[in-house]
Amino acid sequence: MSIPKKLPSLPSTQPSSAEAEAFIGGAPNKEVYPWEHQDVRSDLLVSMSTRVPEKLMLQMEWLLSKSAGRRLHARQSKQTFVIEAMEAYVRKELTKRGVPSDRQ
């Protein structure tokens, strides 16, 4: 019995983009980001204490004072302002890195 010198070639079929994404999406080593963990709650607010330069704080407070008439709870407006600014920055940085910020 002789050993064949060349193995038969398989037909080359390229998966569609959707098939490739579905395959990758089901891969066991797919990266799961910390914010995608099943125990992360969207209704839980955590405290973050940070130091802010006085000039920046005064600028933010000035901006808030100019828009105070549009908000019902002036006490919450500073918190809302900071959260919205942070969310916009984080979304931008994640997008730059090719990471979907709204994936679940």
C-alpha positions in Angstrom: 0.0 0.0 0.0 1.4 3.3 -1.0 1.1 6.6 0.9 -0.4 9.4 -1.2 2.2 12.2 -1.9 -0.4 15.0 -1.7 -3.4 15.4 0.5 -6.7 16.2 -1.2 -7.5 19.8 -1.0 -10.7 21.0 0.7 -13.0 23.3 -1.0 -12.3 26.9 0.1 -15.4 28.5 1.4 -15.3 31.9 3.1 -18.0 32.4 5.8 -20.2 35.4 5.5 -19.6 38.4 7.8 -22.7 37.5 9.8 -21.5 33.9 10.2 -18.1 35.0 11.3 -19.5 37.4 13.9 -21.9 34.7 15.2 -19.0 32.3 15.5 -16.8 34.8 17.3 -19.7 35.9 19.5 -20.1 32.3 20.8 -16.4 31.8 21.4 -15.7 30.7 25.0 -12.8 33.1 25.4 -14.7 36.2 24.3 -13.7 39.1 26.5 -16.4 40.1 29.0 -15.9 43.6 30.3 -16.4 44.4 34.0 -19.5 46.4 33.3 -21.1 43.4 31.5 -20.9 41.1 34.5 -24.3 39.7 35.4 -24.1 41.1 39.0 -23.7 44.7 37.8 -26.8 46.7 38.6 -27.9 49.7 36.5 -29.9 51.1 39.5 -27.0 51.2 41.9 -25.1 54.5 42.4 -21.6 54.4 43.9 -19.8 57.3 45.6 -16.7 58.7 44.1 -14.7 61.3 46.0 -12.2 63.3 44.0 -10.4 66.6 44.3 -11.1 69.2 41.6 -9.2 72.3 40.9 -11.0 75.4 42.3 -11.1 77.1 38.9 -12.8 74.1 37.3 -15.3 73.9 40.1 -16.2 77.6 39.8 -16.6 77.2 36.0 -18.9 74.3 36.5 -20.9 76.1 39.1 -21.2 79.1 36.9 -22.5 77.0 34.0 -25.0 75.4 36.4 -26.2 78.7 37.7 -26.9 79.8 34.1 -29.1 76.7 33.5 -30.7 76.5 37.0 -34.0 77.6 35.7 -34.2 74.5 33.4 -33.7 72.0 36.3 -36.2 71.2 39.0 -33.7 70.0 41.6 -30.8 72.4 41.9 -29.1 70.2 44.5 -29.0 67.3 42.0 -27.8 69.4 39.0 -24.1 69.2 39.9 -24.3 65.5 40.2 -26.2 65.2 36.9 -23.7 67.5 35.2 -20.7 65.4 36.2 -22.4 62.1 35.4 -23.4 63.3 31.9 -19.9 64.6 31.2 -18.2 61.4 32.4 -20.6 59.2 30.4 -19.8 61.2 27.2 -16.1 61.0 27.8 -16.1 57.2 28.6 -18.3 56.4 25.5 -15.9 58.4 23.3 -12.8 56.6 24.7 -14.4 53.1 24.5 -15.4 53.9 20.8 -11.8 54.9 20.1 -10.7 51.5 21.4 -13.4 49.6 19.4 -15.2 48.6 22.6 -19.0 48.8 22.4 -20.2 50.8 25.4 -23.9 49.6 25.2 -23.3 45.9 24.6 -25.2 43.6 26.9 
